[in-house]
């Protein structure tokens, strides 16, 4: 009886193993055949890849959308995904790209860089998308960068970041440090703030941003009061607030991200500290996050971005109206949302200039492309695949929106490695 | 002197938060030997219940009475969490009694389901809860600053502790519960309805977690991932303190809270978390059962 059981188990195991092998082999075979011939189905799909010929059959083109739809970053990234979908819908309604309708393929990075890397590979390898719009945290971008470089994909990254990076396969739609961080610290110095406390989440963006700020502070005659990092998702700021209180800074430069921002500002307001006592300047708080933190806790605090919902350009009026019409009147637009929206239109412009979806052709054609964005006119810088963007310092008001208090007269040229600043000469990128 | 006062005050506050979030877990883990990875989600359920109560008050109750939403929310959080705890216990946990690895996996799955349910019902972004105005303000103790919200949480933790102690040590229900914790089979043989005890205890533990969730809305964000931020700390408290005895949860929370605060003052938040974990591990090498464990004469010490 036992012998019979053993034989049966062995046969079952072998069969299952063989089926698995067979299934895997089939999977890659299907992908291979799909890449070389267009399928004769009613939805013909062009499979653009860097070596296959451009086999457009007047149908659809797939693009990837890779954001955190779950986890701690979902509070910020789901709206960025919404903006990209809005842009795709508008472009499709106007005729599509090169006559083809865009089909978005969404993947969830789940706030985990590892998952982002896996999903990026899936989008490029099995979905064979023409381009990907995605990522938020620098950790996720750093995780997918080698994937895009290995598989020659193209990523449009919509968020402000710490710079010190360039890649032929990434188009950086968000602010480089000289378009957000450096002008913000300059603004603080110009307005009489002398002592700064640096507080951030413990990952690459805050660490690099603070490295830049620490090099900049002495050149502005400003003093460093302290530097603290907390893990992502950290919620108890009692000790940190005590440390801030003890070191008596004029301003806290805040690079916290995600849930930590909510906890920090609630507890800061709780302990009786208002903007008039200790100002904060944040780089990761936009209109979307204000909703979760509470406008009362953030009243009169400063932020630095390139775009606010209140920015007055005719394109912005249309954009905000369209966004609210599609997603609800109580939704807000903010800088990464607007940058993601721009990214889709810039990709469309580059593809039409190149006449093809191939990554090399598109990135060559993208150099110098201009676009009348809701934030103002943006231009793709051919040297580093970043955008010329205007810099705007804003103050949070009681309604939860941000009012501009300062803007650069012209869009600022992106300088991710801070080559134009003497004091930045000794800075090395972290990874 | 100022620094020491501040450290003490922060340590007590952090310990009270840890105690609140871990109390329910200590009770259920102690009794049923079930590793409930969905414990954090009960905190989240309590927090979202508070959000719902707040919204109901915003739309249906005159402005002057708005602050009353908080006491109502406290009770509602307890009830809703307890109810969902009973449902969870009947559906999943009761089939996994004694099988610790299986309960870990199953409750982890339940936690993912609950998180996504919250995301689907309330949306992925964090929701805002306005604290009642009677909790605004600070108190100055020597050089230390303590907000009234934190004082409230300390008092709430103490009150919960007192109530649970009273139930466990002064009511017949409590002595039956303790009998089940000490020796489940023998308690069953003596006529105690063990299944019913499981259900009620799990409900109580989950209810306390819901209460904690309501209190935590005063301090942090309310979103689908709220549970994950507190789960690991709750488990550390329970493991350190030992299961089945209330004193264990209290002392465990105190040790972790104090060491976290003291180390954080010297170094940073990330390093403090890591060092506290190392301390707990070293400690457990010496006393694997935790600080306070039930010592019985049974041959098979569970």
Interface residues (C-beta under 8 A of the other chain):
Chain A: X69 X70 X71 X72 X74 X75 X76 X78 X79 X202 X228 X229 X230 X231 X233 X234 X235 X236 X238 X239 X240 X242 X243 X245 X246 X259 X261 X262 X263 X266 X267 X270 X271 X272 X288 X291 X292 X293 X294 X296
Chain B: X2 X3 X6 X7 X10 X13 X14 X17 X115 X116 X119 X124 X125 X126 X127 X128 X130 X136 X137 X138 X144 X145 X147 X149 X150 X218 X219 X220 X221 X222 X223 X224 X225 X226 X228 X229 X230 X261 X264 X265 X268 X269 X270 X273
